[in-house]
């Protein structure tokens, strides 16, 4: 992994993006998105993760995070491992999943090509962290995260997308326990 993809200063805010292997549109079903949202909340409550913004798109996740507990890299690594196992199990057991065999085949093929895996690979390995060391960068990434579902045509207004922190910034309460960026 390139040095550009590592979190160097664990005390700083970071923008992260991570995607499914081959950019497979797994997150078209709420059940799979709920696994990621639930895992974020677990990491917030039990691992010291601080989430300032988040959004789950059809095949990738965006976050603005920091941490008061374990280091950010370890938390995200563990979260990705847990969500990968849980979502693959959900796919395998979902009788309504018409793409089940195809998706499992892709994840298995990716897993066999990567010595870091035993069977499946769900997530691409990198997180593409960007240290947010200025108000300009923070505002830019916050806007980007919240406008992503609008740009994708999922909703007309950012706060209408339930799998994002935009609702929290519009005065509502979303699915993940965030800390507002002031």
N, C-alpha and C positions, 0 to 999 in steps of 0.2 A: 504494500500500500504506500502511496506517495506521502511525503511529509505534508503536502498541501491538504491532505484529508485527515489530519490529526488535530485534536483539541490540545493546544499547548498550555494555555492559561485556564485552569479549571475554575477560576474565580470570576471569569468574564461571562457575559451573555453570549450565546451562540445561536446562529440560525443554522438549522440542520435540514437536509432533505435526504430521504432515502426511499428507494423504489423497489418494487417487486422484480424478480428476475425476468428478463425479456419484456419488461414493462407490461406484464399481464394485468388486465383490468379485473382484478380480484374484488375490489371494493365497490362493486355494483350492487352488492347485497348488504343490507344493514347489519346482519348478524356478524359479518366479518369486520365491519367498521367498529361495531360495538366491542369486539375483542381488543382492538387498539385503544379505544377510548377508555375501556376498563383497565387496561394495563397501564396507561398513563396515570390514572387516578391511583392505582396501587403504588406506582413508583413515587408519586407525590406523597402519599401517606406513610410509606414504609422505607423509602430509600433516600429521602431528602431532595428529590427532583423538584425544581421550580419551573413551572410552565407559564410563560407569558403570552404565548400565542400558539395556535395549532390549527391544522387543517388536514383532513384526510381526503385525498382525491381518488380517482378510480384506480390508480396504480402506484401512488406515491403519497408520502406524508411530509408535511412541513412543520417545523417546530421552532420556537424561540424559547431557549431554556437556560437555566443555570442550576447550581446545586449547592446545598448546604450540607449534604451528607457525603456519600461515596462520590467518586469523580464522575463527571458527565459521561465520559467514554464507557465506563463500566456499567453505568445505569442503562444507557442506550443499548449496549451489547446484550445485557441480560433481558431487556424488554423485547428486543428483536428476536432473541432466541425463544422466549416464551410465546410471543405472538405467532411466530412461524409455526411452532409445534401445534398450538391451539387452533390456528386457522386451517392448517393442513388437515387436522383431525375433523374439524367442522365440515370442510369440503368433502372429505371421504365419507362422512356420515349423513350428508344432506341429500335426502332423496329427490329434492327439487333442483339439485345442481346439475344442469344439463351439460356443463363443461367439465364435469368431475374428472373423467379419464384423461382428457386432454391436459388439464391443468396439472394433475398429479404426474403425468408423464413428463411434462416440461420441468417441474420441480425436481423430479427424480433424475432426469438427464443432467440438469445443472448441478445437482448434488454429487453425481458420479464424476463430474469434471473438476470438482473442487476438493482438494485433499483435506480441507478444514471441516468437511461435512461427513456424516456417516451414511445418510440416505437421501434426504431432500435438502434443497436450498430454496428458500422462499424469498428472502430479501437479497438484493445486491449488497455486497460487503461494505461499501463505503457510505459515509454519511454526509460528505461534502460540507463540513463545518466552516462557517464564516464567523469570525470574531466580530461582534458588534461593539466597536469601540468609539462610536460617535452617535449623536442624536440623529444625524442624517441617515446613517445606515439602519438604525433601529426603526425609524419611521418608514424608510423605504421597504424593509423586509416585512414589517407589520402590514403595510398596505398591500404588498405583493401576496402575502398569505391570505388575507381576507378577500382580496379581489379575484383570487384564483378560480373559485367556483363560478363567479360571474363571467370571467373570460372564457371558461369552459362551456358556458351556456346552461349550467345546472340551475341557476336562479337568476333573478333580475337584480336583487339587492344582496350584499354580502351577509347581512344578518338573517336572511331567510334560509341559509344553508345550515342544517343542524350539526354537521360534523366539522365545526370550525368555532374558533373563539370569537368570531365577529359578533355573535349575539351578545356576548358578555360586554363587549365594547360599545354596544348599542343600548345598554341598560338592562338587558335580560340576564337569564342564567342558562349557561350552556351545559354540556355533558361532562366537561373536564374542569376541575378546580384550578382556575388560573389566578395569577397575580397580575393586576393591571399595570401596564407600563405608564408611569405618570408623565 
